[in-house]
Amino acid sequence: MPSERADIHNFAAGPSPLPTPVLHKAAEGLLNYDGTGMGVCELSHRGKEFMAIVKGAEANLRELLAIPDTHAVFFTQGGGTQQFSSTLLNILSYHRLRKTQLDQKEFVPPTVDYVVTGSWSSKAAAEAKRLVVSPIPGAEPFAKIHVAASTKATGFNSLPPREAYDFSFKSDAAEQDSNTAFVYYCENETINGVEFPADPAASGAFPFDLIPAHVPIVADYSSSFISRPIPHVERHAVIYAGAQKNLGPAGTTVVIVRKDLLVDTTEALLLGNVPAVPIELEYKTLADNGSLYNTPPVFAIYVSALVLEYLLQEKGGIKGVGATNEKKAKKLYEALARAEEKNVLRTKVKQPEARSWMNVTFEVVSKEGEDREKEFLAEAEKRGFRQIKGHRSIGGIRASLYNAVTEESVDALVKFIDEFVANHA
């Protein structure tokens, strides 16, 4: 079994590969967890053993990402797509209550700003437009959805320049003069291979300094979570991430929420002009119950807890993980640059600082009468490279370099690319 696994290089965009040592330990726990004589999936989710797993996972995640005490951390279900709804509904309730505290009794629908840099941020904005429609015919919407910046015109292969941001507020606006519920961005676009740079001072970096402290910031980190440090983690109102890229199996989602946003959404609903929030989506309920309001995805949380332990104990924490991921991405992009010089392969994201460390997208240049992409994929399959075909919506090739993808796998892919180029230049 180990030799067969070692022969495969899994570059899947998600669910992603997991560290082999973690899988061995998870397999043991699936049969007999910590000497209990019961598998982890057979334990009571409210028993001391599983509660210790959840608390340990939270503590390790806080250490890994330097999450401040001002923020709550919990695990839930539904993936990033459910968080498109959850963040909107919860923060609209928070905004409604906050405006009442400021004695602004007349309701004016707030604005929600979306930064659209790819497929997932597009879907988040579309879901928001759907949810803010009032069920009362002719009534005002619960909020206005505003696209503050978009790179759709460039095919989502770049990041907005700083001057392109058109937020619904002035950067120096006081809270009582602002009516923006929050600003949303997706840190890494899995399909398009675009990612905001890690250095806040880099060209194309997300413009935190243009957003007043009182305007909440929401970030979708699903496909880049725990791959490197999060810039300005304390400035975020909400950070969410599906586990299935870097953290664990599909089935659980991590949500990091600033504690003042943990509001009673029923109280906001009674004031009017906000949509109802299902109880399982209410952040306050999930945080108050320590991720255990309902039966959680036990196995997915357990494996995620093992991954967090592994990263802290074996991989040098978030700095070590980030350094390795940067090295892997650099090797692959350098190989693609060599291939592009020979007009054999072509990187899709032209703006270097916008190129994702996690999802490297490129295409095979075919000459008339040839289908070199088909040839590339067929040869890759023979050599053990799995799941590198690009997303069906944009085609091409995509190699995802998540945490568990080893440097050895990246080196093997680079060698294959160099050989492919030598044979077709």
N, C-alpha and C positions, 0 to 999 in steps of 0.2 A: 504493500500500500504506500509507504513513504516514497519509494523510488518512482512509482507511477505518478504521484503528486508532484515530485520534483521535476519531472520531465515536461510539465505543463506550465505555460506562462499565461496567467489569466489577467487580461487587461479589460475586464468587463466594467461598464459604466455604472453598474449597480443592479442587483446586489453584487457586492465586490468580494474579492478574496479576503480571507481572515488569516491572521498569523497561525501557522501550523502548531506551535506550542499551545496556543490558546484553545485550538480545536481539540487537541489531545486532553487537556484538562477539562474542557466542557463535556467531552464524551464520558469521562469518569464521573463527573457530577450528574450527568443524565441518568447514570445507572445507580450511583450511591453517593449522595452529596454529603461530604464532610463527616463520613462515618455514621450517618443517621440510619442507613439501611433503606433509605428512600431516595428516589431520583429527585433532582431539583424541580422538575415539573409536577411532582407529586406532593410537594410541600404546600401547606396552607400559605396563601399570600399574605395573611395577617399573623403568621407564626413568627417566632423570634428569629428563625434562621433566614427567612426571606427578607424580613424587615432589616436585618443586618446587611444583607446584600445591597438593598436599595440605599441605605445610609452610607455604606462604604463607597458605593459608586458615586454618590453625590459628593462626598468628601474628596475623593480622588479627582473628580472632574473640576471641583473648585480649585484644588491645588494645581492641576495641569494648566488651567486657563487663567489663573489668578482672578477668579470671580469674586467680587467684593460682597460683603455681608448685606449690602443694600439690595441685593438681588436674590430671588428665590429660584431654586432649581427643582424641576420635577420631570418624570418620565410619563408619557402618555401614548395613546394610539393615534392612528389616522394619517401619519406621515406629514410631509411638508404641505401637501395639498389641503389637508384639513386645517392647517395653520393659516392658509390664505383667509379662511373664514374666521377662525378663532381670534387672530390678532385684530382684525377689523371690528368684530362684534364687541370684544372686551374693551378696546380702546375708545370706541364710540361711547360706551357706557361711562368709562372714566372721564372722557371729555365733557359729557353732559353733566356729571356730578361736579366736576371742577369748575365749570362755568357758573353753576349755581353757587358754589362757595365764593366766587368772585362777584356775586350779586348781579350777574348778567341774566336777568329773568327772561328776557325776550329771546326766543329761540331763533337762531340763524344757523342753517345747515353748515357744519364745518366742511373744510376741504381736506382731502387726503391726497398727499403727493406721492406719486409712484415714479421711480427711476427705472426705465425699461431698457434692459441691455441684452435681452435674449428671450428664449421660449418660456422659461419659468416665470420671469417677472411679467411677461405679457399675460400669462395665465392668471397670475395673482391680481393684476389690474382688472382683467375681465371678470373675475369672480367678485371683486369689490363692486364693480358697476352693477352686477346682477343683484347683490345683496342690499344695496342702499335704496332700491326702489320701494316706495311705500306701498303697502297692500290696499291703501285707501285711494280709489280713483281720483286723479286730479291733485292729490296732495304732493307737497314738496318731498323730494328724496331725503333720506336720513342724512346724507352727506353728498358732497360733490367730489368726483374723482378727477384728479388733475395729473396729467403726465408732465412731470417737471423736467424730464430729459429722456430722449430716446435715441437709439442707434439703429432703428429699424431701416432707415434709408440706406445704411451702409451694409445691410444684410447681417447685422449683429456681429460684425467682426472687428469691433473697436469699442472704446469707451468714450463717453461724452467729454469733450474738453471742458475745463472749468467754466469758461464763459458761456457754455451752452445751457447751464442749469437755470431754469426759470421757475423757482419755487414760488409758492402762493403767499409767501411772507417776505418781509424785509429782514435782513440778517440782524439788524439792531432793534427789531420790534419788541416792545414790552409784551408780557403775557396777556394783559388785559386788552391789548390792541390786536392780538393774533387770534385767528380762528382756524388754525391748522390742527387737525387731529393727530396726524403723525406723518413721517416720511418713511417710505419703504424702499429698500434696495435688495437685490440678490447678489451676494458676494462673489459667487462663482456660477457661471451658466454651464451646466453639464453638457448640453447638446451642442452649443456653439463654441465652447472652449475659450470663453472670455472670463477673466477674473480681475477684480480690482487689485492693484499691487499692494504688497504687504507693507511697504514703506509709505506712511501717511504723507511724506513730502514728495513722493514720486509723481511724475506727470501721469494724469489719469486717476490718481487716488481719489477715493470718495471724499467730497468736500465737507467734512465735519465742521470746519470752522465757519461755514456759511449758515449753519443751522443753530438758532438760539437754544440755550440750555433747556428752556421750557417746552420745546417741541420734541415729542418722543420720536426716537429713531427705531425702526424695525428692520431686522436683517435676516434673510433666509441664508443660512450657512450649510444647508443640507449636504452639498457635495464637496465642501472644503473644511468641514468641522474637524477640529483637533489635528489638522495637517500642519499648522504653524500658529504662532500667537495671533490673537484677534486684536487689531488696532482699536484703541479707545473702547475696550469692553465695557467700561463703566458708563460711557455715554449712551449706550443702547438701552432702550426701554424693553425691547424684546429681541432675543436671539433664539431662533429655532433651527432644528436640524434633524432630518430623518437619520436613523442609525446606520442604514444599509450601505453607506459608502466607506466610512473610515472607522466606525465605532462598533458595529455588531450586525446581527442578522436583521432582515426586514421585519417590521412589526412594532417597533417602538420609536418614539420621537423624543428628543430632549428639548425642553423649553426653559429658557432663562429669562425671568421677568423681574423688572424693578418692582420692589415690594409695594410702592405706593399705587401701582396699577392694579393691585389685587382688590378690586372693589366688588361690592354686592350689586350685581347687574340687575337684580329685581328692584332695588331701590331706584336705580336709574330709569328702569322701565316705567315705574309709577310716575315719573316726572313727564313722561311722554317724549315723542320725537326720537326715540332710539329703537332699534330692532331688539326682539327678545333673544336671549342667549341660552341655548340648550345647556342643561346642568353639567353635562360631561365636557362641555367646551369652556365653562367658566373657570378662569385661571385661579380665582380665589378658592374655589372648591377643591381643585386639584392640588394646590399648594397647601391648603389647610389640612388635607388628608395625606400628605406625604407621598403622593403618587398612588395611593391605595384607596381612592374613593370607590372604584369598581375593581373587578379582577384585572390586574395588569397583564401585559404580555411577559409572563414569567421568564421563559427561556431567553427571549431577546434581551431582557434586562440583565440576566445572569451572564450571558456571553459578553455584553457590553461592559459589565463590571470587570470581567477577566481581562478584557482588552485594555481598560484603563490601568489596571495593575501592571500589566505587561509593559505599557508605554512608560510608566513611571519608573519601574524597576529595571527594565532591560534596554530601553531605547533613549535614555537621557532626558525624559520629560519632553515638554513641548519644544524646547530649543533644539534638542537632539533630533526629534522627529522633523522639525522644520528644515534643519540643515540637510538631512538626508533627502527630503522631498525636493529641495532646491537643486541639489546635486543631480538627482534623477532627471528632473525636467531639463536642466542645462544640457546634459548629455544627449537627450533625445532631440531637443531643438537644434543643437549644433549639427547632428546628423542630418536633420531635415534641411538645414541651410546648405550643407554640402550637396544634398540631392537636388535642391532648387537651382543651384548654380549649374547643374548638369541638365536641367529641365526634365527631370524624371518624376520628382515629387514636388508638391507645392503646399506650404503651410497656409491654412485658411485665415488665421488671424494675422493681419499684416502689421498691426501696431504692437511692437515687441513688449511694451510694458503692460499690454492688455492680455497677454498670453497666459492661459491657465497652467498652473503647476499640476493640476489634477487631471484635466481632460485635454489631451493634445490632439487637435483635429487637423487633418491634412488630406490631400487628394493626389491620386496618381495621374500623371499627365500621359494621355494616350495619343498616339499618332493615328493618322487616318487608316482605317481598316483594322485597327488593333483594339483590344480591350485589356489594357495593362492592369486595370484595377482587378479584374477577375483573376488574372494571372497572379497578381500580388497576394490576393486573399487565399488562393488555392495553395500557393507555396508556403504562405504563413501557417496555414492549417497543418501542412505536412511537418512543419518544424515545431509544432506544439504551441503556437500562439493562438489563443482563444479569445473570441468575442471582441474583435477589433474593427468590425464593420461599423461604419458611422450610423448615426441615428437615421431612421427611415425618412425623416422630414428634410434632411439636408444631404444625406448620402456621404460618400467619401469614406475615409478611414478615421477611427478614433481610438487612441490608446489611453486608457485611464490609469494614472499612476498613483493610486490610493496608497495609504500607509503600508498595507500588507504586501504590495508589489515590491519585490526585492530589487536591489541594484543589479543582481545577477540577471534577472529577467529583462531589465532595461538594457543591460550590456548585450544580451543575446539579440534583442530587437534592433539595437544599433548596428550590430554586426550584420544582421540580415538586410537591413536597409542599405548599408554600404555595398554589400554584395549585389543586391538588386540593381543599384545604381550602376555599378561597374559592368553589369551585363546588359544594361539598356541605354547607357549614355551615348 
